[in-house]
Amino acid sequence: MSIEVCPRCGTLYTPVRRTLCPTCQREENALFERARTVLKHEPACTVYQLATHLDVSTEVIEEWIREGYLLVRNHPNLTIACERCGQSALGRYCEHCRETMGAMLTDAAKAVRAEDKGKGTRRGFYSR
């Protein structure tokens, strides 16, 4: 079993699911519940306004959005910077980058299929 140092408070702990010690996890869970309450009463809240209500930095809110803890589908003003181009996005990537990366993945999949087809190999397992 491994032992790690909590990045928030510096105490030693045995990681179970998250990268925080149990005390910091409880604090973050309580803070997250407060965030959900604020968003329930003020659905048009921005990242900066939510951070001000909770008295935390905007990076904490942005991390929650990137990790999928805060769902932004009902809160259109909770935008963060796209990880690819830096424009305003409702998740990790903006709509344009999502479409571009989807097209790139589709093209790559087609190229792999064409390459496999050209080799003449059959898929499957060999059995006697």
N, CA, C and O atoms as a DFTB+ gen file, in Angstrom:
512 C
 N C O
     1  1       0.838      -1.173       0.000
     2  2       0.000       0.000       0.000
     3  2       0.890       1.245       0.000
     4  3       1.867       1.310       0.746
     5  1       0.560       2.214      -0.818
     6  2       1.386       3.408      -0.933
     7  2       0.921       4.502       0.029
     8  3      -0.232       4.540       0.460
     9  1       1.843       5.366       0.340
    10  2       1.556       6.519       1.198
    11  2       1.931       7.758       0.394
    12  3       3.001       7.816      -0.213
    13  1       1.047       8.743       0.397
    14  2       1.298       9.976      -0.339
    15  2       1.146      11.176       0.566
    16  3       0.639      11.074       1.683
    17  1       1.591      12.310       0.070
    18  2       1.471      13.573       0.791
    19  2       0.317      14.353       0.186
    20  3       0.247      14.509      -1.033
    21  1      -0.593      14.846       1.026
    22  2      -1.736      15.620       0.556
    23  2      -1.238      16.936      -0.042
    24  3      -0.486      17.658       0.613
    25  1      -1.641      17.261      -1.268
    26  2      -1.177      18.502      -1.892
    27  2      -1.736      19.765      -1.242
    28  3      -1.170      20.844      -1.420
    29  1      -2.824      19.658      -0.499
    30  2      -3.416      20.836       0.131
    31  2      -2.818      21.122       1.502
    32  3      -2.415      22.250       1.788
    33  1      -2.760      20.086       2.357
    34  2      -2.345      20.345       3.740
    35  2      -0.986      19.753       4.088
    36  3      -0.412      20.114       5.115
    37  1      -0.458      18.857       3.264
    38  2       0.865      18.306       3.492
    39  2       0.931      17.109       4.429
    40  3       2.030      16.668       4.767
    41  1      -0.198      16.569       4.857
    42  2      -0.177      15.407       5.740
    43  2      -0.022      14.123       4.920
    44  3      -0.344      14.083       3.732
    45  1       0.473      13.083       5.578
    46  2       0.607      11.783       4.938
    47  2      -0.715      11.045       5.019
    48  3      -1.419      11.128       6.026
    49  1      -1.055      10.321       3.955
    50  2      -2.297       9.565       3.938
    51  2      -2.158       8.407       2.955
    52  3      -1.263       8.395       2.110
    53  1      -3.043       7.453       3.077
    54  2      -3.106       6.335       2.147
    55  2      -4.195       6.635       1.133
    56  3      -5.365       6.719       1.508
    57  1      -3.851       6.799      -0.136
    58  2      -4.864       7.167      -1.142
    59  2      -5.848       6.028      -1.386
    60  3      -5.467       4.863      -1.503
    61  1      -7.117       6.400      -1.459
    62  2      -8.150       5.425      -1.768
    63  2      -8.669       5.687      -3.172
    64  3      -8.469       4.870      -4.071
    65  1      -9.337       6.828      -3.368
    66  2      -9.863       7.156      -4.696
    67  2      -9.341       8.483      -5.212
    68  3      -9.109       8.635      -6.411
    69  1      -9.156       9.429      -4.331
    70  2      -8.784      10.770      -4.760
    71  2      -7.385      11.111      -4.298
    72  3      -6.752      10.345      -3.571
    73  1      -6.906      12.267      -4.726
    74  2      -5.542      12.666      -4.406
    75  2      -5.481      13.602      -3.213
    76  3      -4.520      14.359      -3.070
    77  1      -6.495      13.562      -2.349
    78  2      -6.520      14.387      -1.148
    79  2      -6.669      13.495       0.079
    80  3      -7.214      12.394      -0.006
    81  1      -6.182      13.976       1.216
    82  2      -6.360      13.233       2.458
    83  2      -7.841      13.272       2.853
    84  3      -8.583      14.116       2.350
    85  1      -8.284      12.380       3.740
    86  2      -9.703      12.346       4.114
    87  2     -10.229      13.666       4.677
    88  3     -11.372      14.036       4.408
    89  1      -9.420      14.373       5.445
    90  2      -9.866      15.653       6.007
    91  2     -10.112      16.676       4.900
    92  3     -11.138      17.356       4.893
    93  1      -9.176      16.781       3.976
    94  2      -9.335      17.728       2.871
    95  2     -10.469      17.302       1.943
    96  3     -11.146      18.151       1.362
    97  1     -10.680      15.994       1.799
    98  2     -11.801      15.517       0.989
    99  2     -13.131      15.961       1.595
   100  3     -14.027      16.408       0.879
   101  1     -13.256      15.834       2.927
   102  2     -14.494      16.274       3.581
   103  2     -14.699      17.773       3.390
   104  3     -15.816      18.219       3.126
   105  1     -13.622      18.556       3.521
   106  2     -13.733      20.000       3.333
   107  2     -14.140      20.333       1.901
   108  3     -14.983      21.200       1.673
   109  1     -13.536      19.641       0.942
   110  2     -13.867      19.917      -0.456
   111  2     -15.293      19.473      -0.776
   112  3     -15.986      20.146      -1.539
   113  1     -15.740      18.366      -0.215
   114  2     -17.119      17.919      -0.424
   115  2     -18.113      18.928       0.145
   116  3     -19.136      19.207      -0.480
   117  1     -17.817      19.482       1.337
   118  2     -18.692      20.496       1.923
   119  2     -18.709      21.749       1.047
   120  3     -19.762      22.351       0.841
   121  1     -17.550      22.137       0.538
   122  2     -17.455      23.299      -0.349
   123  2     -18.222      23.049      -1.641
   124  3     -18.887      23.948      -2.156
   125  1     -18.131      21.836      -2.162
   126  2     -18.845      21.488      -3.384
   127  2     -20.354      21.534      -3.162
   128  3     -21.090      21.992      -4.036
   129  1     -20.819      21.072      -2.021
   130  2     -22.257      21.142      -1.711
   131  2     -22.721      22.595      -1.619
   132  3     -23.819      22.929      -2.062
   133  1     -21.881      23.457      -1.042
   134  2     -22.213      24.891      -1.013
   135  2     -22.299      25.442      -2.425
   136  3     -23.176      26.252      -2.724
   137  1     -21.391      25.006      -3.297
   138  2     -21.404      25.465      -4.694
   139  2     -22.694      25.033      -5.382
   140  3     -23.296      25.812      -6.121
   141  1     -23.115      23.811      -5.144
   142  2     -24.363      23.331      -5.748
   143  2     -25.553      24.133      -5.242
   144  3     -26.475      24.418      -6.007
   145  1     -25.545      24.502      -3.962
   146  2     -26.632      25.301      -3.401
   147  2     -26.658      26.682      -4.039
   148  3     -27.722      27.185      -4.397
   149  1     -25.491      27.293      -4.180
   150  2     -25.417      28.622      -4.803
   151  2     -25.936      28.553      -6.241
   152  3     -26.704      29.416      -6.666
   153  1     -25.521      27.534      -6.985
   154  2     -25.961      27.406      -8.374
   155  2     -27.446      27.093      -8.479
   156  3     -28.093      27.454      -9.462
   157  1     -27.979      26.431      -7.480
   158  2     -29.414      26.143      -7.478
   159  2     -30.218      27.432      -7.342
   160  3     -31.250      27.602      -7.992
   161  1     -29.733      28.345      -6.483
   162  2     -30.437      29.613      -6.263
   163  2     -30.083      30.680      -7.294
   164  3     -30.885      31.577      -7.556
   165  1     -28.888      30.591      -7.880
   166  2     -28.446      31.563      -8.883
   167  2     -27.894      30.816     -10.106
   168  3     -26.677      30.718     -10.262
   169  1     -28.753      30.298     -10.961
   170  2     -28.277      29.506     -12.104
   171  2     -27.495      30.304     -13.143
   172  3     -26.782      29.708     -13.949
   173  1     -27.605      31.619     -13.151
   174  2     -26.881      32.437     -14.130
   175  2     -25.523      32.896     -13.608
   176  3     -24.917      33.800     -14.183
   177  1     -25.048      32.299     -12.551
   178  2     -23.791      32.663     -11.907
   179  2     -22.597      32.345     -12.815
   180  3     -22.599      31.326     -13.506
   181  1     -21.588      33.205     -12.816
   182  2     -20.372      32.967     -13.583
   183  2     -19.339      32.289     -12.688
   184  3     -19.549      32.152     -11.483
   185  1     -18.230      31.868     -13.278
   186  2     -17.167      31.213     -12.509
   187  2     -16.631      32.176     -11.454
   188  3     -16.420      31.790     -10.305
   189  1     -16.414      33.416     -11.843
   190  2     -15.882      34.408     -10.898
   191  2     -16.872      34.658      -9.761
   192  3     -16.468      34.721      -8.599
   193  1     -18.150      34.801     -10.072
   194  2     -19.152      35.037      -9.031
   195  2     -19.257      33.843      -8.080
   196  3     -19.386      34.023      -6.869
   197  1     -19.202      32.641      -8.618
   198  2     -19.264      31.446      -7.777
   199  2     -18.045      31.365      -6.870
   200  3     -18.167      31.028      -5.693
   201  1     -16.881      31.671      -7.409
   202  2     -15.660      31.662      -6.599
   203  2     -15.739      32.712      -5.492
   204  3     -15.261      32.476      -4.383
   205  1     -16.330      33.858      -5.780
   206  2     -16.495      34.907      -4.768
   207  2     -17.457      34.458      -3.680
   208  3     -17.202      34.689      -2.498
   209  1     -18.566      33.816      -4.063
   210  2     -19.524      33.309      -3.081
   211  2     -18.882      32.294      -2.143
   212  3     -19.153      32.286      -0.943
   213  1     -18.029      31.441      -2.700
   214  2     -17.425      30.365      -1.918
   215  2     -16.117      30.774      -1.258
   216  3     -15.585      30.036      -0.429
   217  1     -15.599      31.936      -1.614
   218  2     -14.337      32.442      -1.101
   219  2     -13.176      31.500      -1.449
   220  3     -12.349      31.165      -0.601
   221  1     -13.141      31.087      -2.713
   222  2     -12.052      30.259      -3.242
   223  2     -11.554      30.902      -4.527
   224  3     -12.155      31.853      -5.026
   225  1     -10.457      30.384      -5.058
   226  2      -9.952      30.918      -6.315
   227  2     -10.759      30.342      -7.486
   228  3     -11.416      29.309      -7.356
   229  1     -10.696      31.013      -8.598
   230  2     -11.419      30.552      -9.781
   231  2     -10.825      29.243     -10.308
   232  3     -11.513      28.481     -10.988
   233  1      -9.551      28.979      -9.999
   234  2      -8.920      27.738     -10.448
   235  2      -9.616      26.508      -9.869
   236  3      -9.699      25.475     -10.533
   237  1     -10.117      26.611      -8.634
   238  2     -10.829      25.488      -8.008
   239  2     -12.099      25.190      -8.788
   240  3     -12.392      24.030      -9.079
   241  1     -12.850      26.221      -9.126
   242  2     -14.090      26.046      -9.875
   243  2     -13.793      25.489     -11.264
   244  3     -14.488      24.590     -11.738
   245  1     -12.755      26.026     -11.918
   246  2     -12.383      25.547     -13.249
   247  2     -11.954      24.084     -13.209
   248  3     -12.262      23.324     -14.126
   249  1     -11.250      23.687     -12.160
   250  2     -10.849      22.284     -12.016
   251  2     -12.071      21.383     -11.862
   252  3     -12.119      20.304     -12.453
   253  1     -13.052      21.807     -11.080
   254  2     -14.287      21.033     -10.924
   255  2     -14.990      20.854     -12.259
   256  3     -15.506      19.777     -12.557
   257  1     -15.009      21.912     -13.062
   258  2     -15.665      21.836     -14.369
   259  2     -14.897      20.898     -15.294
   260  3     -15.501      20.073     -15.979
   261  1     -13.556      21.018     -15.321
   262  2     -12.745      20.156     -16.187
   263  2     -12.850      18.689     -15.799
   264  3     -12.875      17.811     -16.662
   265  1     -12.912      18.426     -14.499
   266  2     -12.993      17.038     -14.028
   267  2     -14.409      16.476     -14.100
   268  3     -14.620      15.284     -13.879
   269  1     -15.376      17.333     -14.409
   270  2     -16.746      16.863     -14.568
   271  2     -17.561      16.840     -13.287
   272  3     -18.664      16.293     -13.272
   273  1     -17.047      17.418     -12.216
   274  2     -17.810      17.471     -10.969
   275  2     -18.971      18.446     -11.070
   276  3     -20.069      18.165     -10.587
   277  1     -18.731      19.594     -11.697
   278  2     -19.797      20.570     -11.915
   279  2     -20.297      20.418     -13.343
   280  3     -19.533      20.582     -14.294
   281  1     -21.556      20.111     -13.492
   282  2     -22.138      19.996     -14.818
   283  2     -22.618      21.363     -15.265
   284  3     -23.388      22.013     -14.557
   285  1     -22.179      21.800     -16.417
   286  2     -22.472      23.154     -16.877
   287  2     -23.633      23.216     -17.845
   288  3     -23.961      24.291     -18.347
   289  1     -24.259      22.091     -18.117
   290  2     -25.329      22.101     -19.117
   291  2     -26.503      22.982     -18.679
   292  3     -27.171      23.562     -19.535
   293  1     -26.773      23.101     -17.388
   294  2     -27.858      23.947     -16.900
   295  2     -27.379      25.337     -16.493
   296  3     -28.178      26.171     -16.067
   297  1     -26.085      25.588     -16.620
   298  2     -25.497      26.864     -16.212
   299  2     -24.623      27.402     -17.347
   300  3     -23.409      27.200     -17.340
   301  1     -25.225      28.078     -18.310
   302  2     -24.479      28.495     -19.499
   303  2     -23.423      29.564     -19.243
   304  3     -22.584      29.808     -20.110
   305  1     -23.440      30.204     -18.086
   306  2     -22.442      31.236     -17.803
   307  2     -21.192      30.680     -17.140
   308  3     -20.234      31.424     -16.929
   309  1     -21.171      29.395     -16.806
   310  2     -19.986      28.777     -16.212
   311  2     -19.045      28.332     -17.333
   312  3     -18.919      27.142     -17.619
   313  1     -18.398      29.295     -17.950
   314  2     -17.492      28.989     -19.045
   315  2     -16.057      29.079     -18.568
   316  3     -15.724      29.881     -17.696
   317  1     -15.212      28.241     -19.154
   318  2     -13.787      28.265     -18.875
   319  2     -13.056      28.326     -20.206
   320  3     -13.685      28.229     -21.260
   321  1     -11.750      28.483     -20.175
   322  2     -10.965      28.552     -21.407
   323  2     -10.782      27.158     -21.987
   324  3     -10.503      26.202     -21.263
   325  1     -10.941      27.056     -23.293
   326  2     -10.731      25.798     -24.009
   327  2      -9.269      25.372     -23.833
   328  3      -8.368      26.202     -23.946
   329  1      -9.033      24.103     -23.562
   330  2      -7.672      23.612     -23.357
   331  2      -6.853      23.599     -24.640
   332  3      -5.625      23.523     -24.594
   333  1      -7.519      23.671     -25.773
   334  2      -6.815      23.591     -27.046
   335  2      -6.534      24.973     -27.645
   336  3      -5.416      25.248     -28.081
   337  1      -7.562      25.846     -27.664
   338  2      -7.388      27.139     -28.339
   339  2      -7.520      28.335     -27.392
   340  3      -7.124      29.443     -27.753
   341  1      -8.063      28.135     -26.197
   342  2      -8.171      29.224     -25.235
   343  2      -9.458      30.025     -25.300
   344  3      -9.656      30.934     -24.494
   345  1     -10.345      29.707     -26.249
   346  2     -11.615      30.431     -26.329
   347  2     -12.551      29.968     -25.222
   348  3     -12.285      28.973     -24.547
   349  1     -13.631      30.684     -25.044
   350  2     -14.617      30.352     -24.027
   351  2     -15.289      29.018     -24.352
   352  3     -15.710      28.781     -25.484
   353  1     -15.383      28.142     -23.330
   354  2     -15.953      26.811     -23.544
   355  2     -16.799      26.414     -22.339
   356  3     -16.560      26.872     -21.222
   357  1     -17.788      25.559     -22.576
   358  2     -18.626      25.046     -21.495
   359  2     -18.047      23.792     -20.855
   360  3     -18.601      23.301     -19.871
   361  1     -16.979      23.275     -21.369
   362  2     -16.315      22.105     -20.819
   363  2     -14.828      22.236     -21.059
   364  3     -14.288      23.342     -21.041
   365  1     -14.166      21.125     -21.282
   366  2     -12.731      21.170     -21.520
   367  2     -12.395      21.809     -22.856
   368  3     -11.381      22.496     -22.985
   369  1     -13.250      21.582     -23.855
   370  2     -12.983      22.087     -25.199
   371  2     -14.189      22.868     -25.730
   372  3     -15.331      22.582     -25.372
   373  1     -13.921      23.856     -26.587
   374  2     -15.009      24.609     -27.207
   375  2     -15.648      23.760     -28.310
   376  3     -15.112      22.718     -28.687
   377  1     -16.764      24.200     -28.811
   378  2     -17.503      23.439     -29.827
   379  2     -16.675      23.243     -31.099
   380  3     -16.673      22.158     -31.679
   381  1     -15.973      24.294     -31.531
   382  2     -15.162      24.203     -32.752
   383  2     -14.060      23.152     -32.601
   384  3     -13.848      22.342     -33.503
   385  1     -13.362      23.163     -31.470
   386  2     -12.280      22.195     -31.254
   387  2     -12.822      20.778     -31.128
   388  3     -12.192      19.831     -31.598
   389  1     -13.993      20.623     -30.492
   390  2     -14.609      19.298     -30.393
   391  2     -14.910      18.741     -31.783
   392  3     -14.645      17.572     -32.065
   393  1     -15.467      19.592     -32.647
   394  2     -15.774      19.147     -34.011
   395  2     -14.501      18.830     -34.784
   396  3     -14.443      17.835     -35.507
   397  1     -13.481      19.673     -34.635
   398  2     -12.222      19.456     -35.336
   399  2     -11.558      18.159     -34.885
   400  3     -11.106      17.372     -35.716
   401  1     -11.498      17.932     -33.581
   402  2     -10.868      16.712     -33.074
   403  2     -11.682      15.478     -33.451
   404  3     -11.110      14.423     -33.724
   405  1     -13.010      15.597     -33.468
   406  2     -13.848      14.483     -33.902
   407  2     -13.579      14.114     -35.345
   408  3     -13.503      12.934     -35.686
   409  1     -13.432      15.126     -36.199
   410  2     -13.133      14.870     -37.613
   411  2     -11.749      14.235     -37.756
   412  3     -11.558      13.340     -38.579
   413  1     -10.789      14.694     -36.959
   414  2      -9.445      14.119     -37.009
   415  2      -9.467      12.650     -36.582
   416  3      -8.796      11.817     -37.192
   417  1     -10.228      12.333     -35.548
   418  2     -10.330      10.943     -35.102
   419  2     -11.014      10.071     -36.147
   420  3     -10.604       8.931     -36.367
   421  1     -12.042      10.591     -36.786
   422  2     -12.727       9.847     -37.834
   423  2     -11.780       9.561     -38.998
   424  3     -11.747       8.445     -39.517
   425  1     -11.010      10.572     -39.406
   426  2     -10.044      10.381     -40.491
   427  2      -8.973       9.361     -40.109
   428  3      -8.581       8.534     -40.932
   429  1      -8.506       9.416     -38.878
   430  2      -7.486       8.468     -38.417
   431  2      -8.045       7.047     -38.396
   432  3      -7.349       6.102     -38.770
   433  1      -9.284       6.891     -37.966
   434  2      -9.905       5.563     -37.939
   435  2     -10.055       5.015     -39.353
   436  3      -9.825       3.829     -39.589
   437  1     -10.440       5.876     -40.293
   438  2     -10.561       5.446     -41.694
   439  2      -9.207       5.015     -42.244
   440  3      -9.118       4.024     -42.969
   441  1      -8.155       5.751     -41.907
   442  2      -6.814       5.422     -42.385
   443  2      -6.359       4.080     -41.814
   444  3      -5.742       3.290     -42.528
   445  1      -6.644       3.811     -40.563
   446  2      -6.270       2.536     -39.948
   447  2      -7.027       1.394     -40.600
   448  3      -6.452       0.346     -40.895
   449  1      -8.333       1.600     -40.827
   450  2      -9.124       0.556     -41.490
   451  2      -8.604       0.273     -42.896
   452  3      -8.517      -0.884     -43.307
   453  1      -8.258       1.332     -43.637
   454  2      -7.741       1.155     -44.993
   455  2      -6.401       0.436     -44.956
   456  3      -6.124      -0.400     -45.817
   457  1      -5.582       0.743     -43.992
   458  2      -4.278       0.082     -43.860
   459  2      -4.460      -1.398     -43.534
   460  3      -3.765      -2.250     -44.088
   461  1      -5.396      -1.700     -42.633
   462  2      -5.669      -3.097     -42.290
   463  2      -6.229      -3.860     -43.482
   464  3      -5.905      -5.029     -43.688
   465  1      -7.056      -3.206     -44.252
   466  2      -7.665      -3.843     -45.422
   467  2      -6.602      -4.147     -46.470
   468  3      -6.657      -5.188     -47.124
   469  1      -5.656      -3.266     -46.630
   470  2      -4.600      -3.434     -47.620
   471  2      -3.643      -4.555     -47.272
   472  3      -3.021      -5.124     -48.169
   473  1      -3.505      -4.888     -46.008
   474  2      -2.586      -5.948     -45.600
   475  2      -3.135      -7.333     -45.918
   476  3      -2.374      -8.287     -46.078
   477  1      -4.441      -7.439     -46.007
   478  2      -5.029      -8.728     -46.308
   479  2      -5.055      -9.666     -45.115
   480  3      -5.258     -10.870     -45.274
   481  1      -4.856      -9.136     -43.945
   482  2      -4.891      -9.976     -42.744
   483  2      -6.311     -10.095     -42.250
   484  3      -7.128      -9.185     -42.393
   485  1      -6.578     -11.235     -41.668
   486  2      -7.897     -11.441     -41.098
   487  2      -7.847     -11.147     -39.614
   488  3      -6.848     -11.388     -38.937
   489  1      -8.932     -10.632     -39.145
   490  2      -9.030     -10.387     -37.709
   491  2      -9.531     -11.644     -37.031
   492  3     -10.264     -12.434     -37.627
   493  1      -9.141     -11.824     -35.805
   494  2      -9.616     -12.962     -35.053
   495  2      -8.458     -13.709     -34.407
   496  3      -7.309     -13.269     -34.442
   497  1      -8.789     -14.829     -33.828
   498  2      -7.797     -15.636     -33.133
   499  2      -7.580     -16.946     -33.892
   500  3      -8.486     -17.483     -34.529
   501  1      -6.398     -17.415     -33.801
   502  2      -6.079     -18.697     -34.427
   503  2      -6.420     -19.810     -33.444
   504  3      -6.017     -19.774     -32.281
   505  1      -7.156     -20.780     -33.919
   506  2      -7.433     -21.948     -33.089
   507  2      -7.353     -23.197     -33.926
   508  3      -7.537     -23.147     -35.142
   509  1      -7.085     -24.303     -33.298
   510  2      -6.958     -25.551     -34.053
   511  2      -8.250     -26.243     -34.211
   512  3      -8.309     -27.309     -34.824
